[in-house]
Structure formats: structure tokens, C-alpha cells
Amino acid sequence: MKLLRCRICDELVRLRGESQSCQCGASKGRYLDDRDVEISGPCELYGVRSIDYFSGEDWSKKLFRIPHFHPTT
Ligand SMILES: [Zn+2]
């Protein structure tokens, strides 16, 4: 699954079908379909495997950066 990390408030936001924004409101994003996401604002895209996310352990150490070449504003 994919998450965005806002560079301003440093919050990690798990993306869903409807638009989600971080606590400061500068960054937001959503899933367009099962695979593609759209993000906007001063944020970076991260991924984590579902098995890690739901394992009950600290998944924040298992995040990997996803290059995102088509940010929308
Ligand atoms: Zn923010």
C-alpha cells in the first residue's frame, strides 16, 4: 500500500480511494485505481507491504520510497 509523507508536518498519510490530507493540510493524495495514486503538495510517496503493515510490528521502519514522476498540483 502507498502512503505520502508531508515535508512540512512530517505526517504519514495512508492513501485511500477518497482524497486524504495530512494534518497541516499542505499535502494530499488518493488512489486513482488499484495501483496508481495521485498526490499533491510538498510530499513524497512511500510504500509498505501489506504484510508488514498488518503485522502489528513497527512498519514505519519498512517503508520504501516510491519515485513519483507525475505529481499533480
Ligand atoms: Zn502536512
N, CA, C, O and the ligand as a Tripos MOL2 file, in Angstrom:
@<TRIPOS>MOLECULE
protein
  293   291    74     0     0
PROTEIN
NO_CHARGES

@<TRIPOS>ATOM
      1 N           0.8340   -1.1820    0.0000 N.3       1 MET1
      2 CA          0.0000    0.0000    0.0000 C.3       1 MET1
      3 C           0.8750    1.2400    0.0000 C.2       1 MET1
      4 O           2.0640    1.1810    0.3130 O.2       1 MET1
      5 N           0.2810    2.3410   -0.3490 N.am      2 LYS2
      6 CA          1.0660    3.5620   -0.5210 C.3       2 LYS2
      7 C           0.6600    4.6240    0.4980 C.2       2 LYS2
      8 O          -0.4930    4.7330    0.9140 O.2       2 LYS2
      9 N           1.6680    5.3930    0.8690 N.am      3 LEU3
     10 CA          1.4560    6.4720    1.8290 C.3       3 LEU3
     11 C           2.2000    7.7000    1.3410 C.2       3 LEU3
     12 O           3.1600    7.5930    0.5780 O.2       3 LEU3
     13 N           1.7650    8.8350    1.7710 N.am      4 LEU4
     14 CA          2.5450   10.0320    1.4830 C.3       4 LEU4
     15 C           3.1030   10.5670    2.7870 C.2       4 LEU4
     16 O           2.4920   10.4340    3.8470 O.2       4 LEU4
     17 N           4.2750   11.1750    2.6870 N.am      5 ARG5
     18 CA          4.8730   11.8370    3.8520 C.3       5 ARG5
     19 C           5.0050   13.3100    3.5290 C.2       5 ARG5
     20 O           5.7030   13.6980    2.5920 O.2       5 ARG5
     21 N           4.3360   14.1120    4.3080 N.am      6 CYS6
     22 CA          4.3690   15.5590    4.0990 C.3       6 CYS6
     23 C           5.7050   16.1070    4.5870 C.2       6 CYS6
     24 O           6.1530   15.7680    5.6820 O.2       6 CYS6
     25 N           6.3310   16.9370    3.7940 N.am      7 ARG7
     26 CA          7.6200   17.5030    4.1900 C.3       7 ARG7
     27 C           7.4630   18.6300    5.1960 C.2       7 ARG7
     28 O           8.4410   19.0300    5.8280 O.2       7 ARG7
     29 N           6.2690   19.1420    5.3540 N.am      8 ILE8
     30 CA          6.0690   20.2410    6.2950 C.3       8 ILE8
     31 C           5.7440   19.7150    7.6910 C.2       8 ILE8
     32 O           6.4070   20.0780    8.6620 O.2       8 ILE8
     33 N           4.7380   18.8720    7.7910 N.am      9 CYS9
     34 CA          4.3530   18.3890    9.1300 C.3       9 CYS9
     35 C           4.8930   16.9860    9.4030 C.2       9 CYS9
     36 O           4.7590   16.4790   10.5170 O.2       9 CYS9
     37 N           5.5010   16.3570    8.4000 N.am     10 ASP10
     38 CA          6.1360   15.0490    8.5530 C.3      10 ASP10
     39 C           5.1390   13.9290    8.8760 C.2      10 ASP10
     40 O           5.5290   12.8600    9.3460 O.2      10 ASP10
     41 N           3.8790   14.1790    8.6260 N.am     11 GLU11
     42 CA          2.9040   13.1250    8.8890 C.3      11 GLU11
     43 C           2.8840   12.1210    7.7410 C.2      11 GLU11
     44 O           3.0380   12.4750    6.5720 O.2      11 GLU11
     45 N           2.6890   10.8610    8.1110 N.am     12 LEU12
     46 CA          2.4830    9.8160    7.1170 C.3      12 LEU12
     47 C           0.9920    9.5910    6.9670 C.2      12 LEU12
     48 O           0.2850    9.3580    7.9480 O.2      12 LEU12
     49 N           0.5250    9.6610    5.7460 N.am     13 VAL13
     50 CA         -0.9040    9.5100    5.4890 C.3      13 VAL13
     51 C          -1.1150    8.3100    4.5760 C.2      13 VAL13
     52 O          -0.5780    8.2580    3.4700 O.2      13 VAL13
     53 N          -1.8920    7.3610    5.0430 N.am     14 ARG14
     54 CA         -2.1950    6.2050    4.2050 C.3      14 ARG14
     55 C          -3.2310    6.5980    3.1630 C.2      14 ARG14
     56 O          -4.2790    7.1570    3.4880 O.2      14 ARG14
     57 N          -2.9250    6.2970    1.9070 N.am     15 LEU15
     58 CA         -3.8160    6.7030    0.8310 C.3      15 LEU15
     59 C          -4.9890    5.7290    0.6760 C.2      15 LEU15
     60 O          -4.8560    4.5230    0.8870 O.2      15 LEU15
     61 N          -6.1100    6.2810    0.3110 N.am     16 ARG16
     62 CA         -7.3400    5.5130    0.0890 C.3      16 ARG16
     63 C          -7.9890    5.9950   -1.1880 C.2      16 ARG16
     64 O          -7.4370    6.8170   -1.9190 O.2      16 ARG16
     65 N          -9.1680    5.4680   -1.4390 N.am     17 GLY17
     66 CA         -9.8830    5.8410   -2.6500 C.3      17 GLY17
     67 C         -10.3230    7.2830   -2.6630 C.2      17 GLY17
     68 O         -10.3690    7.9180   -3.7170 O.2      17 GLY17
     69 N         -10.6480    7.8050   -1.4860 N.am     18 GLU18
     70 CA        -11.0220    9.2090   -1.4420 C.3      18 GLU18
     71 C          -9.8360   10.0250   -0.9450 C.2      18 GLU18
     72 O          -8.9620    9.5060   -0.2510 O.2      18 GLU18
     73 N          -9.8130   11.2710   -1.2950 N.am     19 SER19
     74 CA         -8.6660   12.1180   -1.0170 C.3      19 SER19
     75 C          -8.4080   12.2320    0.4870 C.2      19 SER19
     76 O          -9.3250   12.4760    1.2720 O.2      19 SER19
     77 N          -7.1300   12.0490    0.8740 N.am     20 GLN20
     78 CA         -6.7180   12.1670    2.2700 C.3      20 GLN20
     79 C          -5.7130   13.2970    2.3600 C.2      20 GLN20
     80 O          -4.8430   13.4170    1.4970 O.2      20 GLN20
     81 N          -5.8120   14.1170    3.3740 N.am     21 SER21
     82 CA         -4.7790   15.1420    3.5380 C.3      21 SER21
     83 C          -4.0920   14.9850    4.8860 C.2      21 SER21
     84 O          -4.6220   14.3750    5.8150 O.2      21 SER21
     85 N          -2.9040   15.5520    4.9590 N.am     22 CYS22
     86 CA         -2.1230   15.4790    6.1920 C.3      22 CYS22
     87 C          -2.6760   16.4860    7.1890 C.2      22 CYS22
     88 O          -3.5920   17.2490    6.8830 O.2      22 CYS22
     89 N          -2.0990   16.4720    8.3920 N.am     23 GLN23
     90 CA         -2.6780   17.3120    9.4360 C.3      23 GLN23
     91 C          -2.4970   18.8050    9.1890 C.2      23 GLN23
     92 O          -3.3150   19.6080    9.6390 O.2      23 GLN23
     93 N          -1.4320   19.1900    8.4780 N.am     24 CYS24
     94 CA         -1.2770   20.6200    8.2050 C.3      24 CYS24
     95 C          -2.0490   21.0410    6.9590 C.2      24 CYS24
     96 O          -2.2400   22.2320    6.7160 O.2      24 CYS24
     97 N          -2.4900   20.0680    6.1740 N.am     25 GLY25
     98 CA         -3.3240   20.3650    5.0210 C.3      25 GLY25
     99 C          -2.5710   20.7100    3.7530 C.2      25 GLY25
    100 O          -3.1880   20.9710    2.7210 O.2      25 GLY25
    101 N          -1.2390   20.7150    3.8120 N.am     26 ALA26
    102 CA         -0.4610   21.1230    2.6400 C.3      26 ALA26
    103 C          -0.3920   20.0160    1.5710 C.2      26 ALA26
    104 O          -0.2770   20.2970    0.3780 O.2      26 ALA26
    105 N          -0.4640   18.7590    2.0250 N.am     27 SER27
    106 CA         -0.3060   17.6480    1.0920 C.3      27 SER27
    107 C          -1.5420   16.7690    1.1200 C.2      27 SER27
    108 O          -2.2010   16.6150    2.1480 O.2      27 SER27
    109 N          -1.8370   16.1980   -0.0400 N.am     28 LYS28
    110 CA         -2.9540   15.2650   -0.0750 C.3      28 LYS28
    111 C          -2.7670   14.2810   -1.2140 C.2      28 LYS28
    112 O          -1.9500   14.4890   -2.1110 O.2      28 LYS28
    113 N          -3.5200   13.2350   -1.1630 N.am     29 GLY29
    114 CA         -3.4020   12.2420   -2.2100 C.3      29 GLY29
    115 C          -4.5190   11.2280   -2.1300 C.2      29 GLY29
    116 O          -5.2520   11.1680   -1.1420 O.2      29 GLY29
    117 N          -4.6450   10.4280   -3.1810 N.am     30 ARG30
    118 CA         -5.6600    9.3870   -3.2240 C.3      30 ARG30
    119 C          -5.2800    8.3470   -4.2550 C.2      30 ARG30
    120 O          -4.4480    8.5910   -5.1290 O.2      30 ARG30
    121 N          -5.8970    7.1870   -4.1430 N.am     31 TYR31
    122 CA         -5.7570    6.1580   -5.1700 C.3      31 TYR31
    123 C          -6.6710    6.4840   -6.3390 C.2      31 TYR31
    124 O          -7.8330    6.8470   -6.1540 O.2      31 TYR31
    125 N          -6.1360    6.3520   -7.5360 N.am     32 LEU32
    126 CA         -6.9560    6.5190   -8.7340 C.3      32 LEU32
    127 C          -7.5820    5.1860   -9.1370 C.2      32 LEU32
    128 O          -8.7110    5.1330   -9.6250 O.2      32 LEU32
    129 N          -6.8170    4.1030   -8.9190 N.am     33 ASP33
    130 CA         -7.3110    2.7520   -9.1540 C.3      33 ASP33
    131 C          -6.5350    1.8340   -8.2210 C.2      33 ASP33
    132 O          -6.0010    2.3110   -7.2200 O.2      33 ASP33
    133 N          -6.4500    0.5640   -8.4990 N.am     34 ASP34
    134 CA         -5.7810   -0.3560   -7.5760 C.3      34 ASP34
    135 C          -4.3000   -0.0590   -7.4300 C.2      34 ASP34
    136 O          -3.6880   -0.4470   -6.4350 O.2      34 ASP34
    137 N          -3.7270    0.6100   -8.3850 N.am     35 ARG35
    138 CA         -2.2850    0.7400   -8.4340 C.3      35 ARG35
    139 C          -1.7960    2.1770   -8.4410 C.2      35 ARG35
    140 O          -0.8300    2.5130   -7.7560 O.2      35 ARG35
    141 N          -2.4420    3.0020   -9.1910 N.am     36 ASP36
    142 CA         -1.9300    4.3560   -9.3770 C.3      36 ASP36
    143 C          -2.5090    5.3220   -8.3540 C.2      36 ASP36
    144 O          -3.6690    5.2270   -7.9540 O.2      36 ASP36
    145 N          -1.6550    6.2510   -7.9470 N.am     37 VAL37
    146 CA         -2.0970    7.2580   -6.9980 C.3      37 VAL37
    147 C          -1.8100    8.6400   -7.5520 C.2      37 VAL37
    148 O          -1.0160    8.8150   -8.4760 O.2      37 VAL37
    149 N          -2.4730    9.6050   -6.9640 N.am     38 GLU38
    150 CA         -2.2460   10.9960   -7.3180 C.3      38 GLU38
    151 C          -1.9430   11.7170   -6.0180 C.2      38 GLU38
    152 O          -2.6950   11.6050   -5.0500 O.2      38 GLU38
    153 N          -0.8390   12.4600   -5.9950 N.am     39 ILE39
    154 CA         -0.5050   13.2120   -4.7860 C.3      39 ILE39
    155 C          -0.2350   14.6540   -5.1660 C.2      39 ILE39
    156 O           0.1410   14.9460   -6.3000 O.2      39 ILE39
    157 N          -0.4260   15.5390   -4.2290 N.am     40 SER40
    158 CA         -0.1270   16.9420   -4.4820 C.3      40 SER40
    159 C           0.3980   17.5710   -3.2010 C.2      40 SER40
    160 O           0.1240   17.1020   -2.0960 O.2      40 SER40
    161 N           1.1570   18.6420   -3.3760 N.am     41 GLY41
    162 CA          1.7320   19.3230   -2.2350 C.3      41 GLY41
    163 C           3.1750   18.9110   -2.0170 C.2      41 GLY41
    164 O           3.7270   18.1320   -2.7950 O.2      41 GLY41
    165 N           3.7950   19.4340   -0.9540 N.am     42 PRO42
    166 CA          5.2090   19.1680   -0.6740 C.3      42 PRO42
    167 C           5.3770   17.8170    0.0190 C.2      42 PRO42
    168 O           5.6850   17.7470    1.2080 O.2      42 PRO42
    169 N           5.1670   16.7440   -0.7500 N.am     43 CYS43
    170 CA          5.1920   15.4250   -0.1140 C.3      43 CYS43
    171 C           5.9390   14.4260   -0.9920 C.2      43 CYS43
    172 O           6.1740   14.6550   -2.1780 O.2      43 CYS43
    173 N           6.3010   13.3160   -0.3630 N.am     44 GLU44
    174 CA          6.9350   12.2190   -1.0640 C.3      44 GLU44
    175 C           6.1010   10.9740   -0.8850 C.2      44 GLU44
    176 O           5.3800   10.8130    0.1000 O.2      44 GLU44
    177 N           6.2190   10.0900   -1.8710 N.am     45 LEU45
    178 CA          5.4020    8.8840   -1.8590 C.3      45 LEU45
    179 C           6.2060    7.7140   -1.3130 C.2      45 LEU45
    180 O           7.3510    7.4880   -1.7050 O.2      45 LEU45
    181 N           5.5860    6.9760   -0.4010 N.am     46 TYR46
    182 CA          6.2140    5.8010    0.1850 C.3      46 TYR46
    183 C           5.2920    4.6030    0.0550 C.2      46 TYR46
    184 O           4.0780    4.7330   -0.1030 O.2      46 TYR46
    185 N           5.9050    3.4420    0.1260 N.am     47 GLY47
    186 CA          5.1240    2.2210    0.1140 C.3      47 GLY47
    187 C           5.5030    1.3340    1.2860 C.2      47 GLY47
    188 O           6.6000    1.4370    1.8360 O.2      47 GLY47
    189 N           4.5840    0.4690    1.6540 N.am     48 VAL48
    190 CA          4.8690   -0.5420    2.6670 C.3      48 VAL48
    191 C           4.0820   -1.7810    2.2690 C.2      48 VAL48
    192 O           2.9580   -1.6850    1.7770 O.2      48 VAL48
    193 N           4.6810   -2.9390    2.4840 N.am     49 ARG49
    194 CA          3.9670   -4.1570    2.1320 C.3      49 ARG49
    195 C           2.8290   -4.3800    3.1190 C.2      49 ARG49
    196 O           2.9810   -4.1420    4.3180 O.2      49 ARG49
    197 N           1.6980   -4.8340    2.6150 N.am     50 SER50
    198 CA          0.5350   -5.0510    3.4760 C.3      50 SER50
    199 C           0.8670   -5.9950    4.6160 C.2      50 SER50
    200 O           0.4030   -5.8060    5.7400 O.2      50 SER50
    201 N           1.6740   -7.0150    4.3290 N.am     51 ILE51
    202 CA          2.0020   -7.9980    5.3640 C.3      51 ILE51
    203 C           2.7610   -7.3360    6.5070 C.2      51 ILE51
    204 O           2.6250   -7.7430    7.6610 O.2      51 ILE51
    205 N           3.5570   -6.3210    6.1960 N.am     52 ASP52
    206 CA          4.2680   -5.5930    7.2510 C.3      52 ASP52
    207 C           3.3290   -4.6360    7.9870 C.2      52 ASP52
    208 O           3.3880   -4.4970    9.2080 O.2      52 ASP52
    209 N           2.4710   -3.9870    7.2200 N.am     53 TYR53
    210 CA          1.5610   -3.0040    7.8160 C.3      53 TYR53
    211 C           0.6310   -3.6620    8.8330 C.2      53 TYR53
    212 O           0.3630   -3.1040    9.8970 O.2      53 TYR53
    213 N           0.1500   -4.8420    8.4950 N.am     54 PHE54
    214 CA         -0.8260   -5.5080    9.3580 C.3      54 PHE54
    215 C          -0.1850   -6.4790   10.3480 C.2      54 PHE54
    216 O          -0.8840   -7.1880   11.0720 O.2      54 PHE54
    217 N           1.1400   -6.5060   10.3770 N.am     55 SER55
    218 CA          1.8070   -7.4760   11.2410 C.3      55 SER55
    219 C           1.7270   -7.1000   12.7160 C.2      55 SER55
    220 O           1.9590   -7.9420   13.5830 O.2      55 SER55
    221 N           1.4000   -5.8410   13.0090 N.am     56 GLY56
    222 CA          1.3740   -5.3910   14.3900 C.3      56 GLY56
    223 C           2.7320   -4.8860   14.8540 C.2      56 GLY56
    224 O           2.8600   -4.3620   15.9600 O.2      56 GLY56
    225 N           3.7370   -5.0420   14.0160 N.am     57 GLU57
    226 CA          5.0520   -4.5230   14.3710 C.3      57 GLU57
    227 C           5.2320   -3.1230   13.8010 C.2      57 GLU57
    228 O           4.3510   -2.5970   13.1200 O.2      57 GLU57
    229 N           6.3760   -2.5340   14.0850 N.am     58 ASP58
    230 CA          6.6020   -1.1640   13.6430 C.3      58 ASP58
    231 C           6.9170   -1.1230   12.1480 C.2      58 ASP58
    232 O           8.0640   -1.3000   11.7370 O.2      58 ASP58
    233 N           5.8960   -0.8900   11.3560 N.am     59 TRP59
    234 CA          6.0660   -0.9210    9.8990 C.3      59 TRP59
    235 C           6.7600    0.3320    9.3790 C.2      59 TRP59
    236 O           7.2050    0.3600    8.2320 O.2      59 TRP59
    237 N           6.8610    1.3860   10.2240 N.am     60 SER60
    238 CA          7.4470    2.6300    9.7130 C.3      60 SER60
    239 C           8.9190    2.4450    9.3340 C.2      60 SER60
    240 O           9.4660    3.2300    8.5600 O.2      60 SER60
    241 N           9.5590    1.4060    9.8830 N.am     61 LYS61
    242 CA         10.9490    1.1400    9.5060 C.3      61 LYS61
    243 C          11.0510    0.3590    8.2100 C.2      61 LYS61
    244 O          12.1480    0.1670    7.6840 O.2      61 LYS61
    245 N           9.9310   -0.0890    7.6940 N.am     62 LYS62
    246 CA          9.9490   -0.9050    6.4690 C.3      62 LYS62
    247 C           9.4420   -0.1440    5.2630 C.2      62 LYS62
    248 O           9.1950   -0.7250    4.2060 O.2      62 LYS62
    249 N           9.2920    1.1380    5.4240 N.am     63 LEU63
    250 CA          8.8400    1.9540    4.3030 C.3      63 LEU63
    251 C           9.8990    2.0080    3.2170 C.2      63 LEU63
    252 O          11.0970    2.0250    3.5000 O.2      63 LEU63
    253 N           9.4530    2.0350    1.9980 N.am     64 PHE64
    254 CA         10.3900    2.2740    0.9080 C.3      64 PHE64
    255 C           9.8660    3.4320    0.0710 C.2      64 PHE64
    256 O           8.6620    3.6240   -0.0940 O.2      64 PHE64
    257 N          10.8050    4.1800   -0.4390 N.am     65 ARG65
    258 CA         10.4710    5.3660   -1.2200 C.3      65 ARG65
    259 C          10.0170    4.9540   -2.6190 C.2      65 ARG65
    260 O          10.6390    4.0940   -3.2440 O.2      65 ARG65
    261 N           8.9570    5.5490   -3.1040 N.am     66 ILE66
    262 CA          8.4820    5.2820   -4.4630 C.3      66 ILE66
    263 C           8.6940    6.5410   -5.2970 C.2      66 ILE66
    264 O           8.1310    7.5920   -4.9900 O.2      66 ILE66
    265 N           9.4970    6.4390   -6.3430 N.am     67 PRO67
    266 CA          9.6590    7.6150   -7.2090 C.3      67 PRO67
    267 C           8.3250    7.9750   -7.8510 C.2      67 PRO67
    268 O           7.6040    7.1030   -8.3370 O.2      67 PRO67
    269 N           8.0140    9.2230   -7.8490 N.am     68 HIS68
    270 CA          6.7150    9.6570   -8.3800 C.3      68 HIS68
    271 C           6.9800   10.7990   -9.3520 C.2      68 HIS68
    272 O           7.2840   11.9220   -8.9510 O.2      68 HIS68
    273 N           6.8590   10.4900  -10.6200 N.am     69 PHE69
    274 CA          7.3190   11.4510  -11.6200 C.3      69 PHE69
    275 C           6.2240   12.3780  -12.1320 C.2      69 PHE69
    276 O           6.4990   13.3100  -12.8880 O.2      69 PHE69
    277 N           5.0080   12.1320  -11.7300 N.am     70 HIS70
    278 CA          3.9220   12.9390  -12.2820 C.3      70 HIS70
    279 C           3.0450   13.5180  -11.1950 C.2      70 HIS70
    280 O           1.8480   13.2370  -11.1360 O.2      70 HIS70
    281 N           3.6460   14.3350  -10.3250 N.am     71 PRO71
    282 CA          2.8050   14.9360   -9.2950 C.3      71 PRO71
    283 C           1.8010   15.9060   -9.9060 C.2      71 PRO71
    284 O           2.1060   16.5920  -10.8820 O.2      71 PRO71
    285 N           0.6510   15.9570   -9.3500 N.am     72 THR72
    286 CA         -0.3360   16.9140   -9.8240 C.3      72 THR72
    287 C          -0.4890   18.0050   -8.7690 C.2      72 THR72
    288 O          -0.2620   17.7690   -7.5820 O.2      72 THR72
    289 N          -0.8560   19.1420   -9.1920 N.am     73 THR73
    290 CA         -0.9750   20.2320   -8.2290 C.3      73 THR73
    291 C          -2.4230   20.7000   -8.1550 C.2      73 THR73
    292 O          -2.7370   21.6180   -7.3970 O.2      73 THR73
    293 ZN          1.4410   18.3850    6.1740 Zn       74 ZN74
@<TRIPOS>BOND
     1     1     2 1
     2     2     3 1
     3     3     4 2
     4     3     5 am
     5     5     6 1
     6     6     7 1
     7     7     8 2
     8     7     9 am
     9     9    10 1
    10    10    11 1
    11    11    12 2
    12    11    13 am
    13    13    14 1
    14    14    15 1
    15    15    16 2
    16    15    17 am
    17    17    18 1
    18    18    19 1
    19    19    20 2
    20    19    21 am
    21    21    22 1
    22    22    23 1
    23    23    24 2
    24    23    25 am
    25    25    26 1
    26    26    27 1
    27    27    28 2
    28    27    29 am
    29    29    30 1
    30    30    31 1
    31    31    32 2
    32    31    33 am
    33    33    34 1
    34    34    35 1
    35    35    36 2
    36    35    37 am
    37    37    38 1
    38    38    39 1
    39    39    40 2
    40    39    41 am
    41    41    42 1
    42    42    43 1
    43    43    44 2
    44    43    45 am
    45    45    46 1
    46    46    47 1
    47    47    48 2
    48    47    49 am
    49    49    50 1
    50    50    51 1
    51    51    52 2
    52    51    53 am
    53    53    54 1
    54    54    55 1
    55    55    56 2
    56    55    57 am
    57    57    58 1
    58    58    59 1
    59    59    60 2
    60    59    61 am
    61    61    62 1
    62    62    63 1
    63    63    64 2
    64    63    65 am
    65    65    66 1
    66    66    67 1
    67    67    68 2
    68    67    69 am
    69    69    70 1
    70    70    71 1
    71    71    72 2
    72    71    73 am
    73    73    74 1
    74    74    75 1
    75    75    76 2
    76    75    77 am
    77    77    78 1
    78    78    79 1
    79    79    80 2
    80    79    81 am
    81    81    82 1
    82    82    83 1
    83    83    84 2
    84    83    85 am
    85    85    86 1
    86    86    87 1
    87    87    88 2
    88    87    89 am
    89    89    90 1
    90    90    91 1
    91    91    92 2
    92    91    93 am
    93    93    94 1
    94    94    95 1
    95    95    96 2
    96    95    97 am
    97    97    98 1
    98    98    99 1
    99    99   100 2
   100    99   101 am
   101   101   102 1
   102   102   103 1
   103   103   104 2
   104   103   105 am
   105   105   106 1
   106   106   107 1
   107   107   108 2
   108   107   109 am
   109   109   110 1
   110   110   111 1
   111   111   112 2
   112   111   113 am
   113   113   114 1
   114   114   115 1
   115   115   116 2
   116   115   117 am
   117   117   118 1
   118   118   119 1
   119   119   120 2
   120   119   121 am
   121   121   122 1
   122   122   123 1
   123   123   124 2
   124   123   125 am
   125   125   126 1
   126   126   127 1
   127   127   128 2
   128   127   129 am
   129   129   130 1
   130   130   131 1
   131   131   132 2
   132   131   133 am
   133   133   134 1
   134   134   135 1
   135   135   136 2
   136   135   137 am
   137   137   138 1
   138   138   139 1
   139   139   140 2
   140   139   141 am
   141   141   142 1
   142   142   143 1
   143   143   144 2
   144   143   145 am
   145   145   146 1
   146   146   147 1
   147   147   148 2
   148   147   149 am
   149   149   150 1
   150   150   151 1
   151   151   152 2
   152   151   153 am
   153   153   154 1
   154   154   155 1
   155   155   156 2
   156   155   157 am
   157   157   158 1
   158   158   159 1
   159   159   160 2
   160   159   161 am
   161   161   162 1
   162   162   163 1
   163   163   164 2
   164   163   165 am
   165   165   166 1
   166   166   167 1
   167   167   168 2
   168   167   169 am
   169   169   170 1
   170   170   171 1
   171   171   172 2
   172   171   173 am
   173   173   174 1
   174   174   175 1
   175   175   176 2
   176   175   177 am
   177   177   178 1
   178   178   179 1
   179   179   180 2
   180   179   181 am
   181   181   182 1
   182   182   183 1
   183   183   184 2
   184   183   185 am
   185   185   186 1
   186   186   187 1
   187   187   188 2
   188   187   189 am
   189   189   190 1
   190   190   191 1
   191   191   192 2
   192   191   193 am
   193   193   194 1
   194   194   195 1
   195   195   196 2
   196   195   197 am
   197   197   198 1
   198   198   199 1
   199   199   200 2
   200   199   201 am
   201   201   202 1
   202   202   203 1
   203   203   204 2
   204   203   205 am
   205   205   206 1
   206   206   207 1
   207   207   208 2
   208   207   209 am
   209   209   210 1
   210   210   211 1
   211   211   212 2
   212   211   213 am
   213   213   214 1
   214   214   215 1
   215   215   216 2
   216   215   217 am
   217   217   218 1
   218   218   219 1
   219   219   220 2
   220   219   221 am
   221   221   222 1
   222   222   223 1
   223   223   224 2
   224   223   225 am
   225   225   226 1
   226   226   227 1
   227   227   228 2
   228   227   229 am
   229   229   230 1
   230   230   231 1
   231   231   232 2
   232   231   233 am
   233   233   234 1
   234   234   235 1
   235   235   236 2
   236   235   237 am
   237   237   238 1
   238   238   239 1
   239   239   240 2
   240   239   241 am
   241   241   242 1
   242   242   243 1
   243   243   244 2
   244   243   245 am
   245   245   246 1
   246   246   247 1
   247   247   248 2
   248   247   249 am
   249   249   250 1
   250   250   251 1
   251   251   252 2
   252   251   253 am
   253   253   254 1
   254   254   255 1
   255   255   256 2
   256   255   257 am
   257   257   258 1
   258   258   259 1
   259   259   260 2
   260   259   261 am
   261   261   262 1
   262   262   263 1
   263   263   264 2
   264   263   265 am
   265   265   266 1
   266   266   267 1
   267   267   268 2
   268   267   269 am
   269   269   270 1
   270   270   271 1
   271   271   272 2
   272   271   273 am
   273   273   274 1
   274   274   275 1
   275   275   276 2
   276   275   277 am
   277   277   278 1
   278   278   279 1
   279   279   280 2
   280   279   281 am
   281   281   282 1
   282   282   283 1
   283   283   284 2
   284   283   285 am
   285   285   286 1
   286   286   287 1
   287   287   288 2
   288   287   289 am
   289   289   290 1
   290   290   291 1
   291   291   292 2
@<TRIPOS>SUBSTRUCTURE
     1 MET1         2 RESIDUE 1 A MET
     2 LYS2         6 RESIDUE 1 A LYS
     3 LEU3        10 RESIDUE 1 A LEU
     4 LEU4        14 RESIDUE 1 A LEU
     5 ARG5        18 RESIDUE 1 A ARG
     6 CYS6        22 RESIDUE 1 A CYS
     7 ARG7        26 RESIDUE 1 A ARG
     8 ILE8        30 RESIDUE 1 A ILE
     9 CYS9        34 RESIDUE 1 A CYS
    10 ASP10       38 RESIDUE 1 A ASP
    11 GLU11       42 RESIDUE 1 A GLU
    12 LEU12       46 RESIDUE 1 A LEU
    13 VAL13       50 RESIDUE 1 A VAL
    14 ARG14       54 RESIDUE 1 A ARG
    15 LEU15       58 RESIDUE 1 A LEU
    16 ARG16       62 RESIDUE 1 A ARG
    17 GLY17       66 RESIDUE 1 A GLY
    18 GLU18       70 RESIDUE 1 A GLU
    19 SER19       74 RESIDUE 1 A SER
    20 GLN20       78 RESIDUE 1 A GLN
    21 SER21       82 RESIDUE 1 A SER
    22 CYS22       86 RESIDUE 1 A CYS
    23 GLN23       90 RESIDUE 1 A GLN
    24 CYS24       94 RESIDUE 1 A CYS
    25 GLY25       98 RESIDUE 1 A GLY
    26 ALA26      102 RESIDUE 1 A ALA
    27 SER27      106 RESIDUE 1 A SER
    28 LYS28      110 RESIDUE 1 A LYS
    29 GLY29      114 RESIDUE 1 A GLY
    30 ARG30      118 RESIDUE 1 A ARG
    31 TYR31      122 RESIDUE 1 A TYR
    32 LEU32      126 RESIDUE 1 A LEU
    33 ASP33      130 RESIDUE 1 A ASP
    34 ASP34      134 RESIDUE 1 A ASP
    35 ARG35      138 RESIDUE 1 A ARG
    36 ASP36      142 RESIDUE 1 A ASP
    37 VAL37      146 RESIDUE 1 A VAL
    38 GLU38      150 RESIDUE 1 A GLU
    39 ILE39      154 RESIDUE 1 A ILE
    40 SER40      158 RESIDUE 1 A SER
    41 GLY41      162 RESIDUE 1 A GLY
    42 PRO42      166 RESIDUE 1 A PRO
    43 CYS43      170 RESIDUE 1 A CYS
    44 GLU44      174 RESIDUE 1 A GLU
    45 LEU45      178 RESIDUE 1 A LEU
    46 TYR46      182 RESIDUE 1 A TYR
    47 GLY47      186 RESIDUE 1 A GLY
    48 VAL48      190 RESIDUE 1 A VAL
    49 ARG49      194 RESIDUE 1 A ARG
    50 SER50      198 RESIDUE 1 A SER
    51 ILE51      202 RESIDUE 1 A ILE
    52 ASP52      206 RESIDUE 1 A ASP
    53 TYR53      210 RESIDUE 1 A TYR
    54 PHE54      214 RESIDUE 1 A PHE
    55 SER55      218 RESIDUE 1 A SER
    56 GLY56      222 RESIDUE 1 A GLY
    57 GLU57      226 RESIDUE 1 A GLU
    58 ASP58      230 RESIDUE 1 A ASP
    59 TRP59      234 RESIDUE 1 A TRP
    60 SER60      238 RESIDUE 1 A SER
    61 LYS61      242 RESIDUE 1 A LYS
    62 LYS62      246 RESIDUE 1 A LYS
    63 LEU63      250 RESIDUE 1 A LEU
    64 PHE64      254 RESIDUE 1 A PHE
    65 ARG65      258 RESIDUE 1 A ARG
    66 ILE66      262 RESIDUE 1 A ILE
    67 PRO67      266 RESIDUE 1 A PRO
    68 HIS68      270 RESIDUE 1 A HIS
    69 PHE69      274 RESIDUE 1 A PHE
    70 HIS70      278 RESIDUE 1 A HIS
    71 PRO71      282 RESIDUE 1 A PRO
    72 THR72      286 RESIDUE 1 A THR
    73 THR73      290 RESIDUE 1 A THR
    74 ZN74       293 GROUP 0 **** ****
